[in-house]
Amino acid sequence: MKKNSILMFLGVIFALTLGFNHQVEAAEGEPSLTDAEKNYLYGLNFSETEVENMPYEELKFLVDSEAEILTSFEEIYSFDEVTNDPSEITTFGDIPSADMSFKGNVLKLNNSTVSGYNAFYAHANFRWLNKPIWALTDKIAIGFPSSLGVYMPAQSGKLQGFNSTYSLYNTSTGGTTLMSSSSTPSTWDPSLGVAGSFDLNGSLNKFQTHEGTIAQTFYIKSSSSGKATIKFEYGHKKLSGTVGISILPVGVSITPNQSNVDVRSYGASFSY
């Protein structure tokens, strides 16, 4: 009886060991970027946070496509929020508060997978430097002019080449916690652009802040050449309500004249 018990115990240990080894092998088998690939992406102005949180397949795609920067930007914006609590209002005199970092780039992808078209990649990143009073649902729009003739492929009814992420950034450690990732835009038009939604977490500790990314791969006929401007827009709820998205001839945009929304825009010009 005792001998049988020992054999059963050893059998359980053996099975658990096999399972543990399998998990380790599976973890080790997960794809990861090499240091050289990460350095290549840093050279394209992607931060360590973005390289950490953006999908591996998308980052690898940029490396394999031999991406190069056409234009890049980095802005610091202030937002005018509405609050009924005077204790939440801080006055800085003539020095404006800096609420959010908004940066991005437009890349040329030198190995296009679409015959007859050149490939490009529009990307933006936001990080709140001061916690917004209203942690609701914000949006970012990437708008293309109708004259550009942008092509964004679709498969099985779903737009391809889109990605967005939302993370909590730790200002003390510099680490991040990925909260959500999506390959589906909240709004899109086949030639005018895309928009993504970001549900801001309302329960942050004193070291956490909001950070997110949005990106879209797009194509322009290789027989075309000229200059164009892409409009990146961030829409923030400055009081309860909804950030609206409009599809206009000038591209996908934050709906204008919304009293409950504060909008910051940047026009990124590039040659193609």
C-alpha positions as CSV (number, residue, x, y, z in Angstrom):
1,M,0.0,0.0,0.0
2,K,2.8,2.3,1.0
3,K,4.7,1.4,-2.2
4,N,1.7,2.2,-4.3
5,S,1.3,5.6,-2.6
6,I,4.9,6.4,-3.3
7,L,4.5,5.4,-7.0
8,M,1.4,7.5,-7.3
9,F,3.2,10.5,-5.7
10,L,6.1,10.2,-8.1
11,G,3.7,9.9,-11.0
12,V,2.0,13.2,-10.0
13,I,5.4,14.9,-9.7
14,F,6.5,13.6,-13.1
15,A,3.3,14.9,-14.7
16,L,3.6,18.3,-13.1
17,T,7.2,18.5,-14.2
18,L,6.2,17.8,-17.8
19,G,3.5,20.4,-17.6
20,F,5.9,23.0,-16.2
21,N,8.5,22.2,-18.9
22,H,5.8,22.6,-21.5
23,Q,4.8,26.0,-20.1
24,V,8.5,27.2,-20.1
25,E,9.0,26.0,-23.6
26,A,5.8,27.8,-24.7
27,A,6.9,31.0,-23.1
28,E,10.4,30.7,-24.6
29,G,8.8,30.1,-28.0
30,E,6.9,33.4,-28.0
31,P,8.3,35.7,-30.7
32,S,10.3,38.7,-29.4
33,L,12.3,41.5,-31.1
34,T,16.0,41.4,-31.2
35,D,18.0,44.3,-29.7
36,A,19.0,45.3,-33.2
37,E,15.2,45.5,-34.2
38,K,14.4,47.5,-31.1
39,N,17.2,49.9,-31.8
40,Y,15.9,50.3,-35.4
41,L,12.4,51.2,-34.0
42,Y,13.9,53.6,-31.5
43,G,15.5,55.3,-34.5
44,L,12.0,55.8,-35.9
45,N,11.1,57.8,-32.8
46,F,9.2,54.9,-31.1
47,S,9.6,55.0,-27.3
48,E,10.5,52.0,-25.1
49,T,6.9,52.1,-23.9
50,E,5.5,51.9,-27.4
51,V,7.9,49.1,-28.4
52,E,6.8,47.2,-25.2
53,N,3.1,47.5,-25.7
54,M,2.5,47.6,-29.5
55,P,1.8,44.2,-31.1
56,Y,4.9,42.2,-32.0
57,E,3.5,41.6,-35.5
58,E,3.1,45.3,-36.2
59,L,6.6,46.2,-35.0
60,K,8.1,43.4,-36.9
61,F,6.2,44.5,-40.0
62,L,7.8,48.0,-39.7
63,V,11.3,46.5,-39.4
64,D,10.8,44.1,-42.3
65,S,9.3,46.9,-44.4
66,E,12.5,48.9,-43.9
67,A,10.4,51.9,-42.7
68,E,11.9,55.4,-42.8
69,I,10.7,58.7,-41.3
70,L,9.0,61.1,-43.7
71,T,7.9,63.5,-40.9
72,S,7.5,63.5,-37.2
73,F,6.2,65.8,-34.4
74,E,6.0,66.2,-30.7
75,E,3.7,68.7,-29.0
76,I,2.8,69.6,-25.4
77,Y,-0.9,70.6,-25.1
78,S,-3.0,72.1,-22.3
79,F,-6.7,71.2,-22.0
80,D,-9.5,73.4,-20.6
81,E,-11.6,71.2,-18.4
82,V,-14.9,72.1,-16.7
83,T,-15.3,71.4,-13.0
84,N,-17.8,72.5,-10.3
85,D,-15.2,71.8,-7.6
86,P,-13.0,74.9,-7.0
87,S,-10.4,72.7,-5.1
88,E,-9.6,71.0,-8.4
89,I,-8.6,74.2,-10.1
90,T,-5.0,75.3,-9.9
91,T,-3.9,78.7,-11.1
92,F,-0.4,79.1,-12.6
93,G,-0.6,82.8,-13.4
94,D,0.9,83.4,-16.9
95,I,2.5,80.0,-17.0
96,P,0.1,77.6,-18.8
97,S,-0.3,74.0,-17.5
98,A,1.1,71.3,-19.7
99,D,-1.5,68.5,-19.6
100,M,-0.5,66.1,-22.4
101,S,2.3,65.1,-24.7
102,F,1.1,64.3,-28.2
103,K,3.6,62.9,-30.7
104,G,3.6,61.0,-33.9
105,N,5.1,60.3,-37.3
106,V,4.5,59.4,-40.9
107,L,6.7,56.6,-42.2
108,K,7.4,55.3,-45.7
109,L,7.4,51.5,-45.9
110,N,10.0,50.5,-48.6
111,N,8.7,47.0,-49.1
112,S,5.1,47.4,-50.2
113,T,2.9,44.3,-50.3
114,V,0.3,45.9,-52.6
115,S,1.3,45.8,-56.2
116,G,1.2,49.3,-57.9
117,Y,1.0,51.1,-54.6
118,N,3.6,52.7,-52.2
119,A,3.0,51.9,-48.5
120,F,2.9,54.4,-45.6
121,Y,2.3,54.3,-41.9
122,A,0.7,57.0,-39.7
123,H,1.2,56.8,-36.0
124,A,0.4,58.9,-32.9
125,N,1.1,58.5,-29.2
126,F,-0.4,60.4,-26.3
127,R,0.6,60.6,-22.6
128,W,-1.2,62.6,-20.0
129,L,1.4,64.6,-17.9
130,N,-1.3,65.8,-15.5
131,K,-4.3,63.6,-14.7
132,P,-7.4,64.9,-16.4
133,I,-10.4,65.7,-14.1
134,W,-12.7,63.8,-16.4
135,A,-11.5,60.2,-17.0
136,L,-14.1,59.2,-19.6
137,T,-13.8,58.1,-23.2
138,D,-11.4,60.2,-25.4
139,K,-10.7,59.7,-29.1
140,I,-8.0,60.2,-31.7
141,A,-8.7,60.7,-35.4
142,I,-6.2,60.4,-38.3
143,G,-7.7,62.2,-41.3
144,F,-6.5,62.1,-44.9
145,P,-7.5,64.7,-47.5
146,S,-9.9,63.3,-50.1
147,S,-7.5,64.4,-53.0
148,L,-4.8,62.0,-51.7
149,G,-6.6,58.9,-53.0
150,V,-5.6,56.8,-50.0
151,Y,-6.2,53.0,-50.2
152,M,-6.7,51.0,-47.0
153,P,-7.3,47.3,-47.7
154,A,-10.2,45.4,-46.1
155,Q,-10.6,41.6,-45.6
156,S,-13.8,39.8,-44.7
157,G,-15.4,43.2,-44.2
158,K,-12.8,44.3,-41.7
159,L,-10.3,47.2,-42.2
160,Q,-6.7,46.0,-42.2
161,G,-3.6,47.8,-40.9
162,F,-5.2,49.5,-37.9
163,N,-4.0,49.2,-34.3
164,S,-4.6,51.1,-31.0
165,T,-3.4,50.5,-27.5
166,Y,-4.2,52.0,-24.1
167,S,-1.8,51.7,-21.1
168,L,-1.2,53.0,-17.6
169,Y,2.2,54.6,-17.4
170,N,4.1,54.6,-14.1
171,T,5.8,57.9,-13.6
172,S,8.0,56.5,-10.8
173,T,9.3,53.4,-12.4
174,G,8.8,54.2,-16.1
175,G,7.0,50.9,-16.5
176,T,3.6,50.4,-18.2
177,T,0.6,48.2,-17.8
178,L,-1.2,47.4,-21.1
179,M,-5.0,47.8,-20.4
180,S,-6.4,47.2,-23.9
181,S,-5.4,46.7,-27.6
182,S,-7.6,46.8,-30.7
183,S,-7.2,46.1,-34.4
184,T,-10.6,47.7,-35.1
185,P,-11.1,51.4,-35.4
186,S,-14.2,53.0,-33.7
187,T,-14.9,54.9,-36.9
188,W,-13.4,54.7,-40.3
189,D,-13.8,55.7,-43.9
190,P,-12.2,53.7,-46.7
191,S,-10.3,56.7,-48.1
192,L,-10.6,59.5,-45.5
193,G,-9.1,58.0,-42.3
194,V,-9.7,56.3,-39.0
195,A,-10.5,57.0,-35.3
196,G,-9.8,55.1,-32.1
197,S,-11.5,55.3,-28.7
198,F,-9.7,55.2,-25.3
199,D,-11.7,54.5,-22.1
200,L,-9.6,56.3,-19.6
201,N,-9.3,54.4,-16.3
202,G,-10.8,56.4,-13.4
203,S,-8.9,54.6,-10.6
204,L,-5.2,55.6,-10.9
205,N,-2.7,55.7,-8.1
206,K,-0.5,58.8,-7.6
207,F,2.2,57.4,-9.9
208,Q,0.0,56.4,-12.8
209,T,-1.1,58.3,-15.8
210,H,-2.8,57.6,-19.2
211,E,-0.9,56.6,-22.3
212,G,-2.0,55.3,-25.7
213,T,-1.2,54.8,-29.4
214,I,-3.1,54.7,-32.7
215,A,-1.7,53.7,-36.1
216,Q,-2.9,53.0,-39.6
217,T,-1.1,51.6,-42.7
218,F,-2.2,53.1,-45.9
219,Y,-1.3,53.0,-49.6
220,I,-1.0,55.6,-52.4
221,K,-0.6,54.7,-56.1
222,S,3.0,54.5,-57.1
223,S,2.2,56.5,-60.2
224,S,1.2,59.5,-58.0
225,S,3.6,62.0,-56.5
226,G,3.2,65.3,-54.6
227,K,2.7,66.6,-51.1
228,A,0.0,66.0,-48.5
229,T,-1.0,66.8,-45.0
230,I,-2.4,64.3,-42.5
231,K,-4.4,65.7,-39.6
232,F,-3.9,64.1,-36.2
233,E,-6.6,65.1,-33.7
234,Y,-7.1,64.3,-30.0
235,G,-10.6,64.9,-28.5
236,H,-11.0,65.1,-24.7
237,K,-14.2,65.2,-22.7
238,K,-13.9,68.3,-20.6
239,L,-17.2,67.4,-18.9
240,S,-19.7,64.5,-19.3
241,G,-20.8,63.7,-22.8
242,T,-19.6,62.1,-26.0
243,V,-16.6,62.9,-28.3
244,G,-18.2,62.8,-31.8
245,I,-16.4,61.8,-35.0
246,S,-17.3,63.3,-38.4
247,I,-16.4,62.1,-41.9
248,L,-15.8,65.2,-44.0
249,P,-14.1,65.9,-47.3
250,V,-11.0,67.0,-45.2
251,G,-10.9,63.6,-43.6
252,V,-12.1,61.8,-40.5
253,S,-12.2,64.5,-37.7
254,I,-13.4,65.2,-34.2
255,T,-16.8,66.8,-34.6
256,P,-16.4,70.6,-34.4
257,N,-18.3,73.0,-32.1
258,Q,-18.9,70.4,-29.3
259,S,-19.2,72.4,-26.0
260,N,-18.3,69.3,-24.0
261,V,-15.1,68.5,-25.9
262,D,-11.7,70.1,-26.1
263,V,-9.7,69.3,-29.3
264,R,-6.0,69.5,-30.1
265,S,-4.9,69.1,-33.7
266,Y,-1.6,68.7,-35.6
267,G,-1.1,68.7,-39.3
268,A,1.8,66.5,-40.5
269,S,3.0,67.3,-44.0
270,F,5.0,64.8,-46.1
271,S,6.1,64.1,-49.7
272,Y,5.1,61.0,-51.5
